[in-house]
Amino acid sequence: MDKKIRPSGGTTVKNKVVRSNGMLVLAIAALSFALGCGGGVKGNTYADNGNVVQLEFKSGGKAYMSMGPMTNACSYTESGKNVTVNCGPGETLVFTVDDDGALNGPPGGMVSRLTKKK
């Protein structure tokens, strides 16, 4: 970036505009990255360590939970760092989203930590 220095030691208006545009581009890139990483669970599949339990999140609040060969149609909602999955009467699980994006099931529950499949 060329700086044009006036005899008084100040920079020209053109230099300030270029610097402002650079900051704007940086801010937009950071915001896009944050939105892309924080897109929620929709469109992702999570599984436990042995791939016995899998949870697939679809659009429209629909999800599919598989345990071994059995698959249940479920619904889900997201609120902050919580994902609530409902697979029928009395079958509601609340997962907490970790900073690394993994889902943690209820303490002492049958479903523990699920990580995003690539």
C-alpha positions in Angstrom: 0.0 0.0 0.0 1.6 3.3 -1.1 1.3 6.1 1.4 1.3 9.6 0.0 2.7 11.9 2.7 1.9 15.5 2.6 4.5 18.0 3.7 2.6 18.4 7.0 3.1 14.7 7.7 -0.5 13.6 7.3 -1.7 10.9 4.8 -4.0 11.5 1.9 -7.7 10.8 1.9 -7.2 8.0 -0.7 -5.0 6.1 1.7 -7.6 6.3 4.5 -10.3 5.0 2.1 -8.1 2.0 1.1 -7.5 1.2 4.8 -11.2 1.5 5.6 -12.1 -0.8 2.7 -9.5 -3.4 3.9 -11.0 -3.4 7.4 -14.5 -3.8 5.9 -13.4 -6.8 3.8 -11.8 -8.3 6.9 -15.0 -7.8 9.0 -17.2 -9.4 6.3 -14.8 -12.4 6.1 -14.9 -12.9 9.8 -18.7 -12.7 10.0 -19.0 -15.1 7.1 -16.7 -17.6 8.8 -18.6 -17.3 12.1 -22.0 -17.8 10.4 -20.6 -20.8 8.4 -19.3 -22.5 11.5 -22.3 -21.8 13.7 -24.9 -23.1 11.2 -26.5 -25.5 13.7 -27.1 -29.2 13.3 -29.3 -29.1 10.2 -27.8 -31.2 7.3 -25.3 -33.0 9.6 -25.0 -36.5 10.9 -23.6 -37.3 14.4 -22.4 -40.7 15.6 -21.0 -42.2 18.8 -17.5 -43.7 18.9 -18.5 -47.1 17.5 -21.1 -45.8 15.0 -23.8 -47.8 16.9 -25.9 -44.6 17.6 -26.3 -42.1 14.7 -28.4 -39.0 14.6 -29.1 -37.4 11.3 -30.6 -33.8 11.2 -32.7 -32.8 8.2 -34.4 -29.6 7.2 -37.8 -28.7 8.6 -37.0 -29.9 12.1 -36.9 -33.6 11.1 -34.3 -36.0 12.4 -33.6 -39.7 12.2 -32.0 -41.6 15.2 -30.5 -45.0 14.5 -29.5 -47.5 17.2 -28.0 -50.5 15.5 -30.4 -51.7 12.8 -33.4 -49.7 14.1 -34.2 -46.2 12.9 -36.8 -43.8 14.4 -38.2 -40.7 12.8 -37.9 -37.8 15.2 -38.2 -34.0 15.4 -35.8 -31.5 16.8 -35.5 -27.9 17.9 -32.4 -25.8 18.6 -32.1 -23.2 21.3 -28.7 -21.7 22.0 -26.3 -24.5 22.8 -29.1 -27.0 23.3 -30.7 -29.4 20.7 -33.9 -31.2 21.8 -34.7 -34.4 19.9 -38.2 -35.8 20.3 -38.7 -39.4 19.0 -42.2 -40.0 20.5 -44.0 -39.8 23.8 -41.5 -40.0 26.6 -38.6 -40.2 24.2 -37.1 -36.7 24.4 -33.4 -36.1 24.6 -31.7 -32.8 25.2 -28.2 -32.5 23.8 -25.6 -29.8 24.6 -23.4 -28.6 21.8 -19.8 -28.5 22.9 -17.3 -25.8 21.7 -15.8 -28.4 19.3 -19.3 -29.0 17.8 -19.9 -32.5 19.4 -23.3 -33.3 21.0 -23.4 -34.4 24.6 -26.4 -36.4 25.7 -28.1 -36.2 29.1 -25.8 -37.1 32.0 -26.3 -40.8 32.8 -28.3 -41.4 29.7 -28.0 -44.1 27.1 -26.7 -41.7 24.5 -23.5 -39.9 25.5 -21.2 -38.0 23.2 -21.9 -37.8 19.4 -19.4 -36.3 17.0 -20.1 -34.9 13.6 -19.4 -37.3 10.7 -17.4 -35.9 7.8 
